[in-house]
Amino acid sequence: MKLESIQVPVRNRVLADYWSQNTTIHSFFEYEYNDESFQKRAVYLEKQTMDQTELAAVIRRFMEPLGISDKINKHLKQLEQGALVVVGGQQAGVLTGPLYSVNKAITVIALAKEQSIKLQRPVVPVFWIAGEDHDLEEINHTFTIRGMDVKKRAYGERSKRKTMASTTALNKEAMTQFINTVVKDFGETAYTEELRKNLLEALTESDTFTDFFARLMNQLFKEEGLLMIDAADTKFRQYESRNFAHIIRNNAEIAQVVTQQEQAFDRAGYGTPIFATNDAANLFYVKDGERHLLERRHGEFVNLAANIKLSHEALLEIAEMHPEQLSNNVVTRPLMQEMTLPVLAFVGGPGELAYWATLKGAFSVLGLQMPIFAPRLNITVVTRQVEQLLKEYDLSVQDVWNGKALQLKEQYIAAVQDEEAKQQIQAIQQLLNEKFDELEAHLEAEQISLDKVIMKNKEMHIKQFNYLQQKIEQTVLAKHEVTIRKFMTLQNELYPNDGFQERSFNPYYYLNEFGPNLIDEMLKKSYGIGNHHYLLYL
């Protein structure tokens, strides 16, 4: 396994400017990303008070059913004794979701290790599972390669209700079928049977999307001591009770400063990532198992579509007595995270970077300070087959990203087409058109009106000629399928769905190729967060 760092133009303007000095975007954040910022943030956190004993107990209680390794136990004790954390999170996607979920976890772990050494104090990695999310269509699928196509494979069970990932029961039969289909697409290797067995065993022990996600993530990262917490965990919600009340009491001011900050962000040329409004409550209320977004109207917290109307006092009472009925949105989740964890740095992607840029004022309203934002690592996995094909056609990974493999495929197809057959078909078609013209002229002279019949007859012949041409082309392509498949392998492996592979494929595709030690081997490599892209050659 070899790790290579390359420079790639950053297409996301927010991220590109974040890595540049003296750009407007830095005014939207508390810290720039450098060693001095980490030292300052650590000093700030030393002055804050937080019940980390109870926090560690909540995380331990959540993780015990998953299996607590020695390293997890060590990190829990360190957290209890005042360790700082590097945190990142993601929705509870099937098979861990896209690769960027795993990349986030790797970033969290690598950064926690790095800062533990630099700051000479314990810093532990934490993964925040967004189990409260109710957009199940975002987390119920993955992509695989089947033949020369990238296929979307989805878990078959559908729900029209807005239930959270942490409370939505899995249909074990449908999920088993999904797993079998996905693994079959991977193809058989020496590791396939054990991989399938592990996935199905984890499913057997899981009741919800979040259960399944957490078990798989723990299998992958327990030896690195990755701590996990579910945002929708009932005990965690109870731990957050006073924080919900703090958000509710300052709700109007939070909405106002976020709206103002987003307007400034838009004026700076970065757009409106969250579409903030002054009436947004930025909280969900869970009613009959469904999650409903609240807004403020006439002094009440309401969702008219769900017939929800709650007074300010009623919502405060819910925060105190039944906090599990409340849930954060894109604005309040970072605030809640800051109030519950001693966050040295938050690891996120480009989308998260944009909406965090609107939140600096909201942190201040609650008497908080925005932590350091650490952009997650970008990693592209290059299998041995792909590496060989790159060498065969003298291409780089960047060439494939820029469309060179598809260009070579089209050039090759054009070169192998049977031009003689194509010309003969065109000649026959031309001759037939001439004969039709002669026939039409004769009929017109004889005053026989059959224009529509002739037109239809001509269209039928054209259709048959086109069909013949297509069949010839298909037959020629079939003769050269091996070469065409090579070009498509490069495209599908390195730039599926016209994007980086980390947005389409799940890690089990590569675990099936490399074996169960893939994540452990990846974490033995040295990573640095910065404006670069890593290529991992298996």
N, C-alpha and C positions, 0 to 999 in steps of 0.2 A: 504494500500500500504506500502510495506516494502522494504528498500534498504540495500543490503548486499555487502560488498567489499571482493573480494577474490583474491588471488595471482595465476596467471596463467603463465606458462612458455611462454616467448615471442618468437615466432617462427621467427619473422623478425629480422635479425641480426642488421640492422641499428638502429631499435628502441630499441632493447635490449641493445646495446652499448650506446645509447643516455642516457638511464636511469642508466648507470653504470659510476662510477667515474674513472678517469685516463685511459680512452680509447682514441684511436687515433681519433675517430670521432669528439671529441670536438674541434679539431683544425680547422675543417671545418665550425664552427659556431662562431659568434661574442660573444654570451652569452651562459652560461649554464643555466639550468632552476632552479632558486632559487630566494629568496626574494631580495638578494643583486643585482641581475641582473635587476630586475624590478625597483629598486631604481635608478640604474645607467642609465637605459634606459630613465626613466622619466626626469632625469636631462639633458641628451643629447637632448631630444625633446624640452625642455624649451628653448634651445639656437637656435632652428630652426625657420625659418619664413615660414608661410603658410597661404594662404587666406582661412581660415575656414568659413568665412561668405559666400563666393561664393559656397564653397563645400556644406555647409548645405542647401543652396538654391537649388542646383542641386538635392540633395537627396530628399528634400521636394517636388520638382516638380515631381520627379519620383514616389513618394509614395502617393501623393494626390489622384490619381484615385483608389488606393487600400484601402484608409481609414486611416486617421491619428488619433491614439488614444491619450489620454492625456499624456501617458508615452512616446510615440514616439515624441510628440511635445516638451516635457521636454528635451529629449535627443537631439533633433535638436537644441534647444536653447543653451544647454550646449556645443554642438559641435561648434556652431557659436562663443561661448565665449571662446574657447580654450581647450575644453575637449580632452583627449587622447582617442584612440579607441583600442579595441580588435577586430580583424577582422578574419573571416574565410569565405570560399566560396565553391560553388559547381555548377555543371552543372544543368540546368533547367529540371530535370527529371519529368516524369509524376507522378502524385500523390506524389509530392516532391522527387521522386526518392527513393533509398534504405534508410533504417533507419539511416545510418550514416550521411545523410544530416541533419536530425533532431538532431542527437547526436552532430554534429558540432555546430549547433545553440545553443543548450543547453550549450555546453562548452564555447562558446563565451559569452553568457549571464552570466553564473556562474563566469567565470574568470573576466569579467568586474566588477561585483558586488564585488568580493573578493578584487581586486586591488583598487577599489574606497575607500574601507575601509582602506586598508593597506597604501595606498599612501596619504590618506586624501585629495583627489581631484577627480573631476568627470572623470570617464572612461566609455565610452558608447559602447554598442555592435553593430557591423556592419556586415552584411552578404553581401558578394560580389558575385552576380549571374553571372556565366560564360555564359552569353547569347550570347557571340560571338562564342561559340563552334559550329562547324558544323557537328560533329559526331552524327547524330540523332539516329543512331542505338544503341548508348550507353544509350540514355535517353528515348526511346520510349516504354519501357516495365517494367514489374514488375513480381513478382512471388507470387503465392497463393498456398494454400493447397486444393486439391480436392480429396476426398476419402483418399486413402493411398499414393497419389502421390503429389510431388511438381510440379506445372504447371507454365510454362512461358506464361504470357499473354501480348500480344503486341498490341499497337495501329496499326490499319490495314493500314493506309496510308503510302506509301513509296515514297521517293524522291531520285533520282540519283544525284541531284545537291548538291553542297557543300554550301547550304544556312545556315545561322546562325539560332540558336534557336530563337533569338529575331526577326527575319524577316520571319520565316517560318510559313505560315498561317495554322491553324488547320482546319481539316475537322471535323466540329461539329458532323456530323452524325456518322462518324467512331469513334470519341472520346467518344460519348455517348454510343455507343455499347461496347466499351472497358470498360468504367466505370461500365455499367450494368453487364458485364461478371465478372469483378473483385469482385464487391459487392455481386453478387450471390454466388461466391466461398466462401466469408466470412461466409455465413450462416446468418439466420435471428436472430436478437436480439432486445431488446427494443429500440436500438439506430439506427438500420439499415436504416429505412425510412428517418429519419432526416439527417443522414450522406449522403445518396444518393442524397437527395434534395440539400444539401449544395454544394456537388461536381458539380452537374449539373448547379446550379445557378452561381457558379464561372466560369464554362466553358462558359456559355452564355455571360458573361462579358469579356471573354478573346478572343484574336485574334491569339496569337502565343503561342509557348511552354513556353516562358519566362513569358508572361502575366499570364498564368494558374498557373505556378509554384509560381510566386510572390504573387498572390491572396491567394493561399492555405497557403503559409508560413506566410503571414500576418494574416490570420485567426487564425493560431496556436500560433503566438508569439506577436501579437500587444499589448496585455496587459502587456508584459514584455518590450515593447519599443524597439524591435529589429529594427534597421535601415537597409534598404536594398538599394543597388544600382546595376543597370545592367551594366556590363562592355561594352555592345554594345549600351547603351543609347546615342542618338545623342548629347544631351546637355552635358553629361559627357565626350564624346569624344572631344567636343569643349573645355571643361575645361582642357583636357589633351594635347591640341595642342602643347604647348611649351615642354612638357615632351617627346612627340614623336620626336620632333626635337632634343632634347638632346640625345635620344637613337640613332637616325640616325647619328648624328655627331660623336658618339663614337662607331659606330657599329662594326667596325673591331676589335677594342681592346676588346669589350665585348665578341665577339666570341672567340677570342684568349685566354683570361683568363679563360673563362668557359671550353674550351677544355682542357687547362692545369690542371685546378682544377679537372675535371672529370678523367683525367689520373691519378692524384695523388690519387683520391678516389678509383679508380680501383686497383692501386698498394697496397692500404691499405686493399684490400680484399672485397670491397663493391660493385664492379661491375660498369657498365656504365648505369645509369638510363635514360639518355636523349640522348645518342649517339651524343654528340656535335661534330661539325666540325668547322674549321677555316673559312669556306666559308658561314656558316649559317648567315642569316640576322636576324633571330629570330623575324621576323615580317610577318604578312599576309597582302596582298593587296586585297581589296574587289572589284571585277570587275563583272559587270552585276549581282550583288546580290550574287556571289559566292566568297568564301574565298580561296586564293591561297598563299601558303607559298613561301617567297622570299629567294633567296640566292645571294651572291655577286659574280659576274664574270666580270673580265676585267673592273672594275670600275663602273659597273652597278648593279642595283638590278633587278633580273630576276626570272621568272618562265617560262621556255621554253615550258612546256606542255600547258600552258595557253596563250602562245605568249605574255608574259609581259616582257618589257624591260624599265626600268626607270633609268635615271641618278640620281646621288646623289642630284643635284639641284632640279630635278623634284620631288623627294620624299620629300625633305624639303618643297617644295611649297605645296604639298598635305597635309603635316602635318600642315601647316599654314592655308590653305584655306579649305581643305576638310578632316579633321582628322577622320571623320566617315568612310573613305575609308581605314583606317589602323586598324590593330588588333594585339594584342599581342599573343605570344606563351608561352610555359612553362617557358622559360627563362626570357622574358621581362615583364610578368604579375606581378611577385613579385616586380620588379623594378618600374613599373608604380604605383603599389599599394603604395610603399614607397614614391613616389613623390606626390601622391594625398591625402594621409591620414596620420594623426599623429599616426602611428602604434606603440603602446606599445608592442603588441604581435600578432603573427599570429597563428591561430589554424589550424592544418592540420593532415592528416592521415599518415600512414607509407610510402606510395608512395611519397607523397609531401615532407616528411622529407628527403628522398633520393635525390630528385632532388634539393631541397633547399641547400643541402650540396655541390652542385657544383657552387653555385652562390655568395659566399662571395666576390670573386674578382670582380665580375660584379658590385656589389653594390659600391665597392671602386672606380672603374673606373668613375662612375657618381658622385662621391663625397658624397655617401650615406653610411649609416651603416645598416647592416642586423639587423632586429628586433629580439626579442626573439621568438623562435619557441616553441609553446605549443602543444604537441600531444593531439589530441581530446580524449574525453572520450570514453571508450568501455562499452556499456550497453547491457545486454541481458534481455529481458522481459520474465518473467515466469508467464503464466496465471494460474488461479486457477486449471483448469483441469490438466495442466502439473505438477503443484506442488503436486496434489493428486496422480498422477501416479508415480512421483518420490518417494513419501512415500510408495506407494503400493509395489514397487519393490526394495525399499531400495537403491536407486540410487541418486547420486549427479549430478548436471549439468555437472561438469567436467567428470563424468563417461560417460555421453552421448556423450560429445565431443570426448572422447577417444574410442568410438565404443562399449561401453558395452551394450546399448539397442539393437543394431543389433546382438550382440553375443547372448544375451538372446533370441532374436526372433528365431535365427537359431537353438539354442538348443531346444527351445520349439517345433519348427516344426519337428525336428528330433525325438523328444519324442512321438509325436502324430501320426506319420506315421503308416500305416497299414502294418507291416512287414510280417504278415501271407500271405496277398494278394500278396505282392511283391515276396515272396518265391515261392508261387504256380505258378505265371507267369513265374518265372525263371525255375521252374521244367518243365513246359509245353514246354518252349522254348528249354530246354536241350533235352527233349524227341524228339521234332520235328527235332532238329539238328542231333540226332542219326539216325532217320528214313531217313533223307535226305542223310546221309552218306551211309546207306545201299542201298538206291536207286541208288546213284552214282556208288557204287561198282558193282551192278547188271548190270547197263547200260554199264559200261566200259567192263565187261565180255562179254556182248552180242555185243560189238562194236557198240553201239548206241551213237552217239556224240550229247549230248544236254546240254553241260556245261553252255553255256550262258543263256539258258532258266531256268535251275535249279538255277543258281546264282540269276537271276532276281526274280524268285519265292520266293527264300529264303529271299531276301532283302525286298520283299513285306510283308512277314510274320513278319520279325523283326520290320518293320515300324509299323505294326498293334499292335504288342506287346508293343512297346514304347508308342503308342497312348493310349492304354488301361491303362498302368502304369501312364501316365500323368493325365488321367481323374480321376483315383482313388485318386491320390495325390491332385488334384484340389478339389475334393469332400470332402476329409478329411479336407483340409485347410478352405473350406467354412464353415464347421461345427465349426471351431475354429477361425473364422474371428474376433470376438470381442476381443479376447486376442491379436491376431497378430496386429490388428489395434492400440491397446494401445502402443505396442512397436514402431510402425511406427509413431504414434503421437509424442512420445518423440523425435525420430530422426528428423522428419520433422520440428517440432517447434523449437528445440534447435540447430540443426546442418544441416539446409537445404542445398542441393547442396554441402555437405561436407565442409561447412564453417559457420562462425558465422551468425546468423539470420540478423544482421544489413546490410549484403551485399546482401540479397535477398528480404526481405519483406519491404513493405512501412508502414508508421505509421497508416494508416486507418484500417488495419487489427486489430490493438489493440484499436483504437478508437471505433471500432464497438463492441469490447468486453467490454471495461471499460466505455466508454461514452465520451462526448465532453470535459470533464474537465481533460482528461489524461495528457496533456502537462502542464497545470497549476499545477496539483498535483505533477508531476515529478519535476518541478522547485521549489517546496517547500522543496525538499530534499537538503541536504548539500553534495556537490561534491568536491572532491579534485583531481586535475590533478596529475597523478603519474603512477607508474608501477603496476597497479592493474586493475581489471575488476569488473564492478558493475553488480549485479543481482537485477532486479526490480521485486518484487513479487506483482502482481495486486490483 
